[in-house]
Amino acid sequence: MTFYTAPTPASSEPAAPKPVSFISRPIVKLLAYVASWFLFSASFALLGYSIVGVMSVGGTCASGNTPYVIATPCPESAVVFLPWVIFTGLIAVGIAVGLANGIGFQLRVWAWPILFGVLGGLFLLSAQVVGYLIGAMFIIMALVPLIIELRASVQRVFLGSFNIFGQQFQEGPKAQPSFSSRKMPNPPDAVKPGIGDWAVGFLGCVIPAVAGLYVATIWVAALSASAG
């Protein structure tokens, strides 16, 4: 009967580094973050221009091949953009969730408030009773999830939960899990965010968002010029 087993000698060779998956690479996360905000901004701007165009002709219009006489044709922007901009906006959110993985201004947090907040504002500007009601409802729909996220962690709303290296950020003592991050805040290996993390979060959102808005504006202007 054996009462003692000698320990296995430690290997003199260093352990092999753990493989890093493609989607976990910092450059992939950063590019996905920038691309998602560009695509979302361009898609949302095109949606906004299309809705404004429809509202400019009274709020109702029609287009396409129909046996009936169309009293109010839809603006060209609505005909061209409305069939697909919602889908590209959703693709942008999917890129952010699947690849950007919780860095910076997370689209999973901001897409809903931006969508319903801006649409609510447009309906309020319609100066009609129905527009006021729908606009007020949309504003509430935009604010409620954003307030919930802010109550869970203000830092998380404006910085994200992780840096581009996949390290979770330290947060305030009152931080709680939320829709944007279901993990418990402040694990033992959490890191304090630095100025570089804030720069990545802010510039990686603002610059592509402005670029997307600019591209959408140029596209709509070119379409209007060709239609005129």
C-alpha positions as CSV (number, residue, x, y, z in Angstrom):
1,M,0.0,0.0,0.0
2,T,1.4,3.4,-1.0
3,F,1.0,6.2,1.5
4,Y,3.0,8.9,-0.4
5,T,3.3,9.9,-4.0
6,A,6.3,11.9,-5.1
7,P,5.3,15.2,-6.8
8,T,5.7,15.4,-10.5
9,P,8.8,17.5,-11.3
10,A,8.1,20.9,-12.7
11,S,8.8,21.3,-16.4
12,S,11.8,23.6,-17.2
13,E,10.0,24.8,-20.3
14,P,7.7,27.8,-20.0
15,A,4.0,27.2,-20.6
16,A,2.7,27.9,-24.1
17,P,0.7,31.1,-24.4
18,K,-3.0,30.7,-24.6
19,P,-4.3,31.2,-28.1
20,V,-6.3,34.4,-28.7
21,S,-9.4,34.0,-30.8
22,F,-9.9,36.3,-33.8
23,I,-12.8,38.2,-32.2
24,S,-10.9,38.7,-29.0
25,R,-8.1,40.7,-30.7
26,P,-8.0,44.3,-29.7
27,I,-7.7,45.6,-33.3
28,V,-10.8,43.5,-34.3
29,K,-12.8,45.0,-31.4
30,L,-11.7,48.5,-32.2
31,L,-12.5,48.2,-35.9
32,A,-15.9,46.6,-35.1
33,Y,-16.6,49.5,-32.7
34,V,-15.8,52.2,-35.3
35,A,-17.6,50.3,-38.1
36,S,-20.8,49.8,-36.0
37,W,-21.1,53.4,-35.2
38,F,-20.5,54.5,-38.8
39,L,-23.1,52.1,-40.1
40,F,-25.6,52.9,-37.5
41,S,-25.2,56.7,-37.9
42,A,-25.5,56.5,-41.6
43,S,-28.5,54.2,-41.5
44,F,-30.3,56.3,-38.9
45,A,-29.6,59.5,-40.7
46,L,-31.0,58.1,-43.9
47,L,-34.1,57.0,-41.9
48,G,-34.5,60.4,-40.5
49,Y,-34.2,62.1,-43.8
50,S,-36.8,59.7,-45.3
51,I,-39.2,60.3,-42.4
52,V,-38.8,64.1,-42.7
53,G,-39.5,63.8,-46.5
54,V,-42.7,61.8,-45.8
55,M,-43.8,64.4,-43.2
56,S,-43.2,67.2,-45.7
57,V,-45.9,65.8,-48.0
58,G,-48.4,65.5,-45.3
59,G,-47.4,62.3,-43.5
60,T,-48.9,59.8,-46.0
61,C,-47.8,58.9,-49.5
62,A,-47.6,55.9,-51.9
63,S,-45.2,54.6,-54.5
64,G,-44.7,51.7,-56.8
65,N,-46.8,50.0,-59.5
66,T,-50.5,50.2,-58.6
67,P,-53.7,50.2,-60.6
68,Y,-54.9,53.2,-58.6
69,V,-53.9,56.8,-59.2
70,I,-51.4,57.9,-56.5
71,A,-52.5,61.2,-55.1
72,T,-49.3,61.9,-53.1
73,P,-46.1,60.2,-54.4
74,C,-43.5,59.4,-51.8
75,P,-40.3,61.4,-51.8
76,E,-37.4,59.8,-53.6
77,S,-35.4,59.4,-50.4
78,A,-38.3,57.4,-48.8
79,V,-38.6,55.1,-51.8
80,V,-34.8,54.4,-51.9
81,F,-33.9,54.2,-48.3
82,L,-36.8,53.1,-46.1
83,P,-36.9,49.5,-47.4
84,W,-33.4,48.7,-46.0
85,V,-32.1,51.2,-43.5
86,I,-33.7,49.5,-40.5
87,F,-31.9,46.3,-41.4
88,T,-28.5,47.9,-41.8
89,G,-29.1,49.6,-38.4
90,L,-29.8,46.3,-36.8
91,I,-26.7,44.8,-38.5
92,A,-24.7,47.7,-36.9
93,V,-26.0,46.8,-33.5
94,G,-25.2,43.1,-34.1
95,I,-21.6,44.0,-35.0
96,A,-21.3,46.0,-31.9
97,V,-22.7,43.3,-29.6
98,G,-20.9,40.4,-31.3
99,L,-17.4,41.9,-32.0
100,A,-16.9,45.2,-30.1
101,N,-17.9,43.3,-27.0
102,G,-18.8,46.0,-24.5
103,I,-16.3,48.8,-25.2
104,G,-17.0,52.5,-25.3
105,F,-20.5,53.9,-26.1
106,Q,-22.2,50.5,-26.5
107,L,-24.8,50.5,-29.3
108,R,-26.8,47.9,-27.3
109,V,-27.4,50.8,-24.8
110,W,-27.6,53.8,-27.1
111,A,-29.4,52.5,-30.2
112,W,-32.9,52.3,-28.6
113,P,-32.8,55.8,-26.9
114,I,-31.4,57.4,-30.0
115,L,-34.0,55.8,-32.3
116,F,-37.1,56.6,-30.2
117,G,-35.7,59.9,-28.8
118,V,-35.1,61.4,-32.3
119,L,-38.3,59.9,-33.7
120,G,-40.2,61.3,-30.7
121,G,-38.8,64.7,-31.3
122,L,-39.8,64.6,-35.0
123,F,-43.4,63.7,-34.1
124,L,-43.5,66.5,-31.6
125,L,-42.5,68.9,-34.3
126,S,-45.4,67.9,-36.4
127,A,-47.7,70.2,-34.4
128,Q,-50.6,67.8,-34.5
129,V,-52.4,66.1,-31.6
130,V,-51.6,62.6,-32.9
131,G,-48.0,63.6,-33.4
132,Y,-47.8,65.0,-29.8
133,L,-49.2,61.7,-28.4
134,I,-46.9,59.5,-30.4
135,G,-43.9,61.8,-29.8
136,A,-44.5,61.7,-26.0
137,M,-44.8,58.0,-26.0
138,F,-41.6,57.6,-28.0
139,I,-39.7,59.9,-25.7
140,I,-40.8,57.9,-22.7
141,M,-39.7,54.7,-24.5
142,A,-36.3,56.3,-25.1
143,L,-35.7,57.5,-21.5
144,V,-36.8,54.5,-19.5
145,P,-34.1,52.0,-20.5
146,L,-31.4,54.8,-20.5
147,I,-32.4,55.7,-17.0
148,I,-32.2,52.1,-15.9
149,E,-28.7,51.8,-17.3
150,L,-27.6,55.1,-15.7
151,R,-28.9,53.9,-12.3
152,A,-26.8,50.7,-12.7
153,S,-23.6,52.5,-13.7
154,V,-23.1,55.9,-15.2
155,Q,-19.5,55.0,-16.1
156,R,-20.7,51.9,-18.0
157,V,-23.1,54.0,-20.1
158,F,-20.3,56.4,-21.3
159,L,-17.2,54.1,-21.2
160,G,-18.4,50.5,-21.6
161,S,-17.6,47.5,-19.4
162,F,-14.3,46.4,-20.9
163,N,-11.2,47.8,-22.6
164,I,-10.1,46.6,-26.0
165,F,-7.9,44.0,-24.3
166,G,-11.0,42.4,-22.7
167,Q,-10.2,43.6,-19.1
168,Q,-13.3,44.6,-17.1
169,F,-13.3,48.1,-15.7
170,Q,-13.5,49.0,-12.0
171,E,-16.7,50.8,-11.3
172,G,-18.3,52.7,-8.4
173,P,-19.3,50.9,-5.3
174,K,-23.0,51.2,-6.2
175,A,-22.6,49.7,-9.7
176,Q,-25.0,46.9,-10.5
177,P,-25.3,44.4,-13.3
178,S,-27.6,45.6,-16.1
179,F,-28.7,44.7,-19.7
180,S,-25.4,46.1,-21.0
181,S,-23.3,44.0,-18.7
182,R,-24.7,41.0,-16.8
183,K,-21.4,40.3,-15.0
184,M,-21.0,41.4,-11.4
185,P,-19.1,44.7,-11.2
186,N,-15.5,45.0,-9.8
187,P,-14.1,41.4,-10.0
188,P,-10.7,41.0,-8.4
189,D,-8.9,41.5,-11.7
190,A,-10.8,44.6,-12.7
191,V,-8.6,47.5,-14.0
192,K,-9.0,51.2,-13.5
193,P,-9.9,53.0,-16.8
194,G,-7.2,55.4,-18.1
195,I,-7.3,58.4,-20.4
196,G,-6.6,56.1,-23.4
197,D,-9.7,54.1,-22.6
198,W,-11.8,57.3,-22.5
199,A,-10.2,58.4,-25.8
200,V,-11.0,55.1,-27.5
201,G,-14.6,55.2,-26.3
202,F,-15.3,58.9,-27.2
203,L,-13.3,59.3,-30.4
204,G,-14.2,55.8,-31.7
205,C,-17.9,56.8,-31.4
206,V,-18.0,60.5,-32.3
207,I,-15.7,60.4,-35.4
208,P,-17.4,57.5,-37.3
209,A,-20.9,58.8,-36.2
210,V,-20.2,62.2,-37.7
211,A,-18.7,60.5,-40.8
212,G,-21.8,58.4,-41.2
213,L,-24.1,61.5,-40.9
214,Y,-22.0,63.3,-43.5
215,V,-22.1,60.4,-45.9
216,A,-25.9,60.1,-45.5
217,T,-26.3,63.9,-46.1
218,I,-24.2,63.8,-49.2
219,W,-26.1,60.8,-50.5
220,V,-29.5,62.4,-49.9
221,A,-28.4,65.6,-51.5
222,A,-27.1,63.7,-54.6
223,L,-30.4,61.8,-54.9
224,S,-32.4,65.0,-54.6
225,A,-30.2,66.7,-57.3
226,S,-30.6,63.7,-59.7
227,A,-34.4,63.6,-59.1
228,G,-34.8,67.3,-59.7
